[in-house]
Amino acid sequence: MTGPRVAVIGGGRNCEHAVSLASAAAVAYALNHAGYDVVRLTIDHEGVWRDREDRPIGLAGAVHALRTCAVAVPVLHGPHGEDGTLAALCDLADVPWVGSPLRAGALAMDKWVTKLVAGALGIATAPGRLLTRGDAASYPFTRPVVVKPVAAGSSRGVSLVRDADRLAPALEEAFGLDDRVLVEDLVAGREVDVAVLGRPDGTRIVPPPLEIAVPAEGIFDYATKYDGSARFLIPAPLAGPERKELEQAAVTMFDALGCAGVARVDFFLTDDGPLLNEVNTMPGFTAQSQVPKMFAAAGTSYADLLDMLIRDASSRQEG
């Protein structure tokens, strides 16, 4: 017996296209084997929608395909997808979708706005400054910093700058992906990720946190994330009070941004306590990605996690 029909959307017109394709392929494979009737849709580098045979079908064709499905699973990372764009499309097409609504996706994608929200909630973040091309030349380099685009992910365009002569190239790389750039003081601390799953009844599930064993270079960059060399400690070796503080901060951010489905909230754990790094409303989603690994550590398999997300999306729509 074939299960509900679901659309799995991957790709995207951004620098995380390849990562999204990997996540979408893993999700589609797992759902197929779980008995779902999977409709694969891909957005290519130019923003053209394509079907499973890689034929261009356009936006109208994509909406038609979505409307034949019980639920959509948008597995796009970064701008033109995770930022609420696809949530808005599904909402307008009246198709339930897995993940956060437009507002949460847009807020969380903007790292500067996320810092402002965190500050209003009393959640610390690394000292930082927002730069545009117009004021970047006046930035006074006085200490090691991390340069990153305001709205990008997978560590694309992120640079660790320890010397003044490296600042300009780092800014140029970041500006190649966004017209706003965030320059933050380098933080000394452990990198700990917390996953939060919001159920339709308002309960929140938080599996064991994960710690990233950061390489000697001091930054968890794109290559380290996806070349197979990343090392994760699950559960993260945390004292009880440390874990409780991180989990409370993660749930607070999840709720304040208005997230739904599952999100990954990343922290630095410093000698002075946790600092929020960022919130990912559509984190990497292969079986080897951080969020599925955290849920697996809690006894929830990859297939069961996807099934729960799809059922919850349908339940939210019905409610």
Secondary structure, 3 states (H helix, E strand, C coil): CCCCEEEEEEECCCCCHHHHHHHHHHHHHHHHHCCCEEEEEEECCCCCEECCCCCECHHHHHHHHHHCCCEEEECCCCCCCCCCHHHHHHHHHCCCECCCCHHHHHHHHCHHHHHHHHHHCCCCECCEEEEECCCHHHCCCCCCEEEEECCCCCCCCCEEECCHHHHHHHHHHHHCCCCEEEEEECCCCEEEEEEEEECCCCCEECCCCEEEECCCCCCCCHHHHHCCCCEEECCCCCCHHHHHHHHHHHHHHHHHHCCCEEEEEEEEEECCEEEEEEEECCCCCCCCCHHHHHHHHCCCCHHHHHHHHHHHHHHHHHC
